Amino acid sequence: MNNISAFLILCAIVIFSIISFNTYERLKGATENSVNYFTSTQARNICNSAVGTLISDLADNTSWRVKPAASRSYDEGIISYTIKDTVLNGENRIEVFCAAMVGSSYDTIIAYVKPPAEGFIPACLRAAITTNNPTDTYGNIEIDGRNYKLTGEIIPNSGTLGMWSTKVILQGGSSTIGGTFNGVDYAPLDKKNANPNVIAMNQTWPGGYPDSPDKVLGESNGFPEGKLMQIAKSGSGGSQYVTDPKNLTFPLKGVTYVELPANPKKNSWKAQNIQGSGILVVHNSALDAKIENLNSGTFTGLLIADDIVHIHTDIIGAVVGLTPSPSEGNCIGNGNGSVKFSSEAVMKATKDVSPSTAAKNFGFGKYRLEVTDWFEKN
């Protein structure tokens, strides 16, 4: 072998070594990139799934809803998170921070969600009792628009009227009516002594008086037509939908929707017991579903019915009557019952079922909170 041949062989070996090394480096780089992409994707997916689950848990379980200046944290190495109340752009928010590490890849997400609403007072509630028909009170019924706590104490000078109607209100017998007018409380008194300012009759309702329970709560609050019935049929929070009151289970909870057939003389709900809480609806499309002789059981929340006759028990919250034409008489109470306004009771009832607070999500989790901001970094 001459020197030229040896030189050519040596050059070939060097070239092959260089090519092999470059190929190895490219393969190594590609493998590293592939591994990094895989672990980065895994970290991101874990983070996204965790944040989604945490927000769902926040909506489903009130124990996960943190108090101001408090936080909930967890760290398992692969994943860590923190939940806390905060303020973003001047608005109250719940901050959900999550970090995930897979291999050497690291991903973080910060999501901000609106805190659950605290319920609301429907604009339709003009008084402890609001009606669209001539309304009489007899017996010893007490109607009080002063603002009661659920524990029974009065929150001074923060209530509403005793009674409000688009038609005539006749106070008779030993019935007493009181309420709050222009920020001043007036105790319930009989027809000779009751303050006339807490009784509003022959009123005008701009745009027409609500003719359905959903309109009472308001579409702007998340209650389009049919929403209350939908919640009742879902059974959420103990809600019930029945066409026969005999099928109800007590105590009432959530949304109780009693849809009676037309012709109240044959199909009225002669209630012996309304024990419970939440939103109680007695309604049909003819506006003649009647609930009468509410004889026992304290109800706490909002009662909305077409035709209401003879409240003989205690209601803490508010009452709304829908029909302009009562089936028989106009007497909303002629015994020893009471209706006491409570913003706390109404707000609790609307909070528990409000779609704007926790809209139904039948696909993932029980409820859903609104995410307002989402930031991701890897």
C-alpha positions in Angstrom: 0.0 0.0 0.0 1.5 3.3 -1.0 1.3 6.5 0.9 -1.5 7.8 -1.3 -3.7 4.8 -0.6 -3.0 5.0 3.1 -3.9 8.7 3.1 -7.1 8.2 1.2 -8.2 5.4 3.7 -7.3 7.7 6.6 -9.4 10.5 5.0 -12.3 8.2 4.5 -12.2 7.1 8.2 -12.1 10.7 9.3 -15.0 11.7 7.1 -17.0 8.6 8.2 -16.3 9.5 11.9 -17.4 13.1 11.3 -20.6 12.0 9.5 -21.3 9.4 12.3 -20.7 11.9 15.0 -22.9 14.5 13.3 -25.6 11.9 12.7 -25.4 10.9 16.4 -25.7 14.5 17.6 -28.7 15.1 15.4 -30.3 11.9 16.6 -29.5 12.8 20.2 -30.9 16.3 19.7 -34.0 15.0 18.1 -34.5 12.5 20.9 -34.0 15.2 23.5 -36.4 17.5 21.7 -38.9 14.7 21.5 -38.6 13.8 25.2 -38.7 17.5 26.2 -41.8 18.0 24.0 -43.5 14.9 25.5 -42.7 15.9 29.1 -43.7 19.5 28.5 -47.0 18.4 26.9 -47.6 16.0 29.8 -46.9 18.8 32.4 -49.2 21.2 30.5 -52.0 18.6 30.3 -51.7 17.7 33.9 -51.8 21.4 34.9 -54.9 22.0 32.7 -56.7 19.0 34.0 -55.9 19.9 37.6 -57.1 23.5 37.3 -60.3 22.3 35.7 -60.9 19.8 38.5 -60.1 22.4 41.2 -62.5 24.9 39.7 -65.2 22.2 39.5 -64.5 21.2 43.1 -64.8 24.9 44.1 -68.3 25.1 42.5 -69.5 21.7 43.8 -68.3 21.8 47.4 -68.7 24.9 49.6 -66.0 23.7 51.9 -63.5 24.4 49.1 -64.5 28.1 49.0 -61.9 29.9 51.0 -62.4 32.8 53.3 -60.6 36.2 52.8 -57.0 36.1 53.7 -57.0 32.3 53.7 -55.7 29.8 51.2 -55.7 26.1 50.5 -52.5 24.5 49.3 -51.2 21.1 48.3 -47.8 19.8 47.1 -47.1 16.2 46.0 -43.9 16.8 44.0 -45.4 16.2 40.6 -48.2 18.7 41.2 -48.8 21.6 43.6 -51.6 24.1 43.8 -52.8 27.1 45.9 -56.4 28.5 46.1 -57.0 31.8 47.7 -59.2 34.9 47.6 -57.7 37.9 45.9 -58.5 41.1 43.9 -57.9 41.4 40.2 -58.5 44.7 38.4 -60.5 45.9 41.4 -62.8 42.9 41.3 -63.1 40.1 43.9 -61.8 36.8 42.5 -60.7 33.4 43.6 -57.1 32.6 42.4 -56.3 29.0 41.4 -52.5 28.5 41.0 -51.3 25.1 39.8 -47.8 23.9 38.9 -46.8 20.5 37.4 -43.4 18.9 36.8 -42.7 16.0 34.6 -39.1 15.1 34.2 -37.3 18.4 33.7 -40.4 20.1 32.3 -42.4 22.6 34.3 -45.7 24.2 33.6 -47.8 26.7 35.6 -51.3 28.0 35.3 -53.0 30.8 37.2 -56.8 31.0 36.7 -59.1 33.6 38.2 -62.8 32.8 38.8 -65.7 34.9 40.1 -66.7 34.0 43.6 -70.1 32.5 44.0 -72.8 35.2 44.3 -74.5 35.6 47.6 -78.0 35.4 46.2 -80.2 38.3 45.2 -83.5 40.0 46.0 -85.7 39.9 42.9 -86.9 43.3 41.8 -90.4 41.9 41.7 -90.5 41.8 45.6 -92.2 45.1 46.4 -93.3 44.0 49.8 -93.5 41.0 52.2 -96.6 40.1 50.1 -96.8 41.2 46.5 -100.0 40.5 44.5 -101.7 41.2 41.2 -105.3 41.0 42.5 -107.6 42.4 45.2 -106.2 41.1 48.5 -108.0 40.9 51.9 -106.6 40.2 55.3 -108.7 38.9 58.2 -108.4 37.0 61.4 -105.1 37.5 63.3 -102.7 37.2 60.4 -99.6 39.3 60.9 -97.8 40.7 57.8 -94.5 42.4 58.5 -92.2 44.0 56.0 -89.5 44.7 58.5 -86.3 42.7 57.8 -85.9 39.6 59.9 -82.8 37.5 60.3 -83.3 33.7 60.1 -82.6 33.7 63.9 -85.6 36.0 64.5 -83.9 39.3 65.2 -84.9 42.4 63.2 -82.3 44.2 61.2 -83.4 47.8 61.9 -84.6 50.1 59.1 -83.7 47.7 56.3 -87.0 46.1 55.3 -89.7 46.7 52.7 -93.4 47.4 52.6 -95.9 45.1 54.3 -98.2 44.7 51.3 -98.1 45.8 47.6 -100.8 45.2 45.0 -102.0 46.3 41.6 -105.5 46.2 43.0 -107.3 47.1 46.3 -106.0 45.9 49.6 -108.6 45.5 52.4 -107.3 45.1 55.9 -110.0 43.6 58.2 -110.6 41.6 61.3 -107.7 41.7 63.8 -105.1 41.4 61.1 -101.9 43.5 61.5 -99.6 45.0 58.9 -96.3 46.6 59.3 -93.1 47.3 57.4 -90.4 49.7 56.5 -91.0 53.0 54.6 -88.2 55.4 53.6 -85.8 53.6 55.9 -88.1 53.7 59.0 -89.6 50.6 60.6 -93.3 50.5 61.6 -94.5 47.6 63.8 -97.5 45.6 62.6 -100.8 47.2 63.8 -104.5 46.7 63.1 -106.5 48.5 60.4 -107.2 51.5 62.7 -103.5 52.1 63.6 -101.4 50.6 60.8 -99.2 53.1 59.0 -100.7 53.6 55.6 -97.3 54.1 54.0 -96.4 50.4 54.4 -99.5 49.4 52.4 -99.4 50.2 48.7 -102.5 49.5 46.6 -103.7 50.2 43.0 -100.1 50.3 41.9 -98.9 50.3 38.3 -96.3 47.7 37.1 -94.3 49.1 34.2 -94.3 46.7 31.3 -96.9 44.4 32.9 -97.0 42.4 36.0 -95.0 39.1 35.9 -97.1 36.2 34.8 -94.7 33.4 35.5 -92.4 32.4 38.4 -89.3 32.7 36.2 -90.3 36.3 35.4 -90.5 37.0 39.1 -86.8 36.0 39.5 -85.8 37.6 36.3 -84.0 36.5 33.1 -81.2 38.9 33.9 -80.5 36.9 37.0 -80.3 33.7 35.0 -83.9 32.5 35.0 -85.2 32.4 31.4 -88.7 30.9 31.0 -88.8 27.3 32.2 -85.6 27.4 34.3 -87.3 26.9 37.7 -89.1 23.8 36.4 -85.9 22.5 34.9 -84.1 22.8 38.3 -87.1 21.2 40.1 -87.1 18.2 37.7 -83.3 17.8 38.0 -83.7 17.1 41.7 -80.7 19.3 42.5 -80.3 20.0 46.2 -83.5 18.2 47.1 -85.7 20.0 44.5 -88.9 18.4 43.5 -91.4 18.6 40.6 -94.9 17.2 41.1 -98.4 17.5 39.6 -99.9 16.0 42.7 -98.9 17.5 46.1 -99.4 14.2 47.7 -96.2 13.0 46.1 -94.1 15.7 47.8 -91.4 14.8 50.3 -90.8 17.0 53.4 -89.1 19.1 54.4 -89.1 21.0 51.2 -85.7 22.0 49.7 -84.2 23.7 46.7 -87.0 24.4 44.1 -90.3 22.8 44.8 -92.5 23.1 41.7 -96.1 22.1 42.0 -97.8 22.3 38.6 -101.5 21.8 39.1 -104.0 21.2 36.2 -106.4 24.0 35.3 -109.7 24.2 37.1 -108.7 25.0 40.7 -112.1 24.1 42.2 -111.2 20.5 41.5 -107.4 20.6 41.6 -106.3 23.1 44.3 -103.6 22.2 46.7 -105.2 22.2 50.1 -102.0 22.2 52.0 -101.7 20.7 55.4 -98.0 21.3 55.6 -95.4 23.5 53.8 -92.5 22.7 56.1 -89.2 23.5 54.5 -87.1 26.1 52.7 -86.0 27.4 49.3 -88.4 28.4 46.5 -91.9 27.0 46.5 -93.8 27.4 43.2 -97.5 26.6 42.6 -98.3 27.5 39.0 -99.8 26.5 35.7 -100.1 28.3 32.3 -103.7 29.3 33.1 -102.5 31.2 36.2 -105.1 29.5 38.3 -103.1 27.0 40.3 -104.3 27.5 43.9 -102.7 26.8 47.2 -105.1 27.2 50.1 -105.3 26.5 53.8 -101.6 26.6 54.5 -102.2 25.2 58.0 -98.8 24.0 59.3 -95.1 23.9 58.9 -92.8 27.0 58.8 -91.6 27.8 55.3 -88.4 29.8 54.9 -87.7 31.4 51.5 -89.8 32.6 48.6 -93.3 31.4 47.9 -94.6 32.1 44.3 -98.1 31.0 43.5 -100.9 31.9 41.1 -103.7 32.0 43.7 -103.0 32.1 47.5 -105.8 31.6 50.0 -105.6 31.4 53.8 -102.1 31.5 55.1 -102.5 30.0 58.6 -98.8 29.2 59.3 -95.5 31.1 59.3 -93.6 32.2 56.2 -90.2 33.8 56.6 -89.0 35.4 53.4 -91.5 36.8 50.9 -94.7 35.9 49.1 -95.7 36.7 45.5 -99.2 36.1 44.0 -99.4 36.0 40.2 -103.1 35.8 39.1 -105.2 38.9 38.4 -108.3 36.8 39.0 -108.5 34.8 42.2 -110.7 31.7 41.9 -112.7 32.3 45.0 -112.5 35.3 47.4 -109.4 37.4 47.8 -108.6 36.4 51.4 -104.8 35.7 51.8 -105.2 35.1 55.5 -107.9 34.8 58.1 -106.3 32.9 60.9 -103.2 33.1 63.1 -100.5 32.9 60.4 -97.7 35.3 59.6 -95.6 36.5 56.7 -92.3 38.1 57.8 -90.0 39.6 55.2 -86.4 38.3 55.4 -83.8 39.3 52.9 -81.5 36.7 54.3 -84.1 33.9 53.6 -84.7 35.1 50.1 -81.0 35.5 49.3 -80.3 32.1 50.6 -83.1 30.6 48.5 -81.9 32.3 45.3 -78.2 31.6 46.0 -78.8 27.9 46.4 -80.4 27.6 43.0 -79.2 30.6 41.0 -77.8 29.7 37.5 -75.7 32.8 37.7 -74.0 31.4 40.8 -73.6 27.8 39.7 -75.0 27.1 36.2 -75.9 23.5 35.6 -73.2 21.6 33.8 -74.4 18.0 33.2 -71.1 17.0 31.5 -68.4 17.8 34.0 -68.9 18.3 37.7 -72.2 19.4 39.2 -71.9 23.2 38.7 -69.6 25.6 36.9 -68.0 28.9 38.0 -67.1 31.6 35.6 -63.4 31.8 34.7 -62.5 35.4 33.9 -58.7 35.2 33.4 -56.3 32.4 32.5 -52.4 32.7 32.4 -50.0 30.0 31.5 -46.2 29.7 31.6 -43.9 26.8 30.9 
